[in-house]
């Protein structure tokens, strides 16, 4: 799952070796346990969750579809570029957590085959329809990575956009990405957890302090601890907002906050206080949430 737009500014980060990414020195077991604990700290208190009219964790499918459309219309940004250059000689592409195809569809011009893994069958169908319009077939694999990894053939390039913050057990997940890539793995995520921008609103509406960890730097530290050599680049997306209107964003944000839509006007007012360019606020589009592209060599 990913975000649209290309880089407004891109700052190449240091190579993985010796950068000291993450929060202090620790062995990889400690780093992995801390990652899991940090993600678990995002759990919503039962009293708030039980009173929510809808699940706050499910995003509208049209958001993923729009992301894919934006990326396909104007492929750009370090994540695309790092995958595209690794396909200088055309090769196969495996997209893990593919959604509607925002990571893999822009690579169709150099892809000899496309395989998409996701837990949402409807989004996989949307991806397949888009690929057909590009003259490509897609092998669809329904399931959760790495549970289905043994059923998936290795590929030259493996992409995985905006999934890592949903993965508590990061070690096996990353290991299977790596051993399924012959040339390169390209991962995109936000530099900080994508829901941190909502923290002031949680404080306002629920009096609840929310976490600010883990971060992409923590993911880099884990990759290094696992013996990989990732390179990363931080960049700011530009382009069309992923939400078609501020009202759409308010509706999703109200749901994220476990509030009834009858309170949407309150949420809208609070959002305008939180940030200036409110047509770009929200998951993966907040100016404060830079994007983070990581890539490393595969072992397949």
Buried (B, 14 or more C-beta within 10 A) or exposed (E): BBBBBBBEEBEEBEEBEEBEBBBEEBEBEEBBEBBBEBBEEBEBEEEBEEEBEEEBEEBEBBBBBBBBBBBBEBBBBBBBBBBBEBBEEEBBBBBBBBBBBBBBBBBBEBBEBBBBBBBBEEBBEBBBEBBEEBEBEBBBBEBBBBEBBEEBEBBBBBBBBBBBBBBEEBBBBBBBBBBBBBBBBBBBBBBBBBBBBBBBBBEBBBEBEBBEBBBBBBBBBBBBBBEBEBBBBBBBBBBBBBBEEBEBBBBBBBBBBBBEEEBBEBBBEBBEEBBEEBEBBBBBBBBEBBBBBBBBBBEB
